[in-house]
Amino acid sequence: LHPVQRAMVECHGSQCGFCTPGFVMSLYALYRTEREPDERQVRQALSGNLCRCTGYRPILAAARRMYEYPSASDSESVLIKQLRAISVTSEKRLGWQGSSYVAPSTIAELARACAARPEAVILAGGTDVGLWVTKKYMDLPALIYVGNVAELKTITRSDAHIDIGAAVSLTDAFAVLETEYPELHEIARRFASPPICNAGTLG
């Protein structure tokens, strides 16, 4: 078991089990980014994950215990290096049984894809579209993914406004908005868990 999983087992951090995957992934992100997190960092890493069994105490205990075990194997580092080496420089297309998926990498490619399939669902982070499939059982015959379009992942500021691209993550969008509107800080922390904010987009 990974140290995060082992800590959750030994601290009895999984109760009904429904919320466990989200807590494990949030703890894994914390494990990868912080070696000695304080209580505030632990709670922020877990924010947005809801345990309806009200069993946060053993989950917080697991967050402390996971650092007591030998660190995970080097295979994770190799995988991360391989993933970072992947570069997206051109449009990607997939098709299967009448369904299509297009991932443009420029605004021009995006415009062409939208003109060719105006009925397509525009996909960014997938935090809501995924639920259309798993909860509403919707068929999505055409998807256009905008997460690789560099022009949509920019944030620019002027004296008059902040321009946030449609593919900017919620994490990055909240960070810049909070500089102008500090009162958004607590809302941003509770809006969703860090993994969701890292994937979800403002647009």
N, C-alpha and C positions, 0 to 999 in steps of 0.2 A: 504494500500500500504506500501511496505517497504520504509524506508527513502530515499533510492536511487531512487526508482521509483517516489515517491512523488516529490522529487527535480527536476527530469527530466521533470515531468508534469508542475510544477509550474514555472520553468525557461524556458519553451518552448524548451527543449533540443532535442526533437524529431521532425525532419522536414519531409523528405520523408519517414523516418522510416526504410529504408534498413539497416543502420548501427547501429540502436538503440540497438539491443540485445548485440552487442559486447561492446558498450560503457557502458551499464548498468552492464554487468558482470565485466568489468574492474573496474568500480566505486565500485561495491560490494566488490571486492577483496581489494580495497584500504580502504573501510569502515571497513572491518574486520581486517585489519592489521595496520592501522595508525589512531590515534585519532586526531592529529593536523598536517596534512601534509602541507609542504610548497609548493610553486608554482612549484618548480622543481619536487617534488615527484608526484604531481598531473599530470603534463605533462608526466612524465615517465610512470605512471600507464596507461595513455590513449594512449601512443605511439603505433603505429602499427594499430590503428583503423582509418580508413579513412572516412571522411564525405565529400561526393561529392557535398553536398549543401553548403559547406564552412561555416558551422554554428558552429564553435568551441566555440565562445564566450558564448552562453547559456549552452553548455555542461560544460565548465569550471566553470560557475556560479553555475550549479547544484552540481559540486564537492565540492564547498564551502557550499552551502545551505544544503546538506544532513546531515551535523552534527548538524544542528539547531533543528531537530525533535527528539522526544523521540526515544531511541534506539529500535531496533527490539526485538521481544519477545524472551523468554528463550528457545523456542522450537528449535531454530537454534542451540543453545549450546548442547541440548540433542541429536539432529541429528548428529552433528559433533562428539560427544563422541561415539555414536553408530557406526559411520563409521570408526573411528579410532580403535575400538575394533575388527573389522574384520581382521583376519589374514589369509594369503594365505600360506599354508604349503604343499599343494599337488596339483597335476595336476587337472584341471577342464575341463570337456568335455560337450558340448552341441551338439545336432543334431536335424535337423528339415527338413523334405521333401528333403532329399538328400544333404543338406548342413551340414557342420560340423564346429565346433569351438573348438579349443584346446588351453588351457592356461597352459603350463608347468611351473613348479616352479624351475626346476634345468636344468643344461646343458644336463644331461643324458636324461631327459624326452623330452627336446627340440630335441635332436638328434633322438630319437625314433619317435617323431611326424613327423619330416621332412622326415625320411626314409619311413614312412607309407603313407604320402601324399606329394610326391615331387612337385606336381603341386600347392600346397597351397600357398596362399598369406601370407607373413610374415607381421604381424601387430604389430606396436609399439604404437606410440602416436595416430595414426589415423587421423592426420591433413591433409594428402593427400589422404589416402585410402577412407575416407568418401566421398570425392568429386568424386571419381571414380563412386560411387553408385549414388549420387544425381545429378551429372552433366553429366556423361557419360552413366548412366543407366547400368552399368556393373553388371553382376551376379558374386558373389564371393562364389562359392560352398564350398571352403575349406579355413579356416582362422587359422593361428597359431599365437597366441598373445604372444609376448616375454617380455611384461612389468613386469611379475612376476618373471622372471629369475634373481636371485640376482647377479649371475656372470656377467651378461650383464649390470648391473647398477653401476659398479665400475669405478673409475678413479684412475689410479696410475701414479706416476711421477718418472722419473729417470733423471740423468744428460744428457741422450741422447734423451729422448722422453717423450711424454705424451700419455698414453694409455687410450682412452675413450671408454667405453663399448657402444655397439650398442643401448642399451635401456636407456642411460643417457639422461636426458632432455636437451633441448637446453639451458635452464636457467643455469643449472649446468655446461654444457660444455663451454658456453661462459664465465662463471665466471673464470674457470681455464685457458682458452685460453687467456683471457685479462691480466692475470698476466704476461704472457710471451710476449704478443703482445698488448700493450695498445692501439695501433692505431685501434684495432677492436672495441673499446668501442662504438663509435657512430653507427657503422654498427649493432652491437648487439642490441642497443636500438631501431633501426628502422626496424630490420629484420622482426619482427612480434610483436603482442601485448603480454603482459605478460601471459595471459591465454594460448595463443598458444605456447609460448616458454616453459611454464610449462608442457604442454602435449606433444608437438612435441619432437622428438629425433634427435640426430645428425646422427645416423645410418639409 
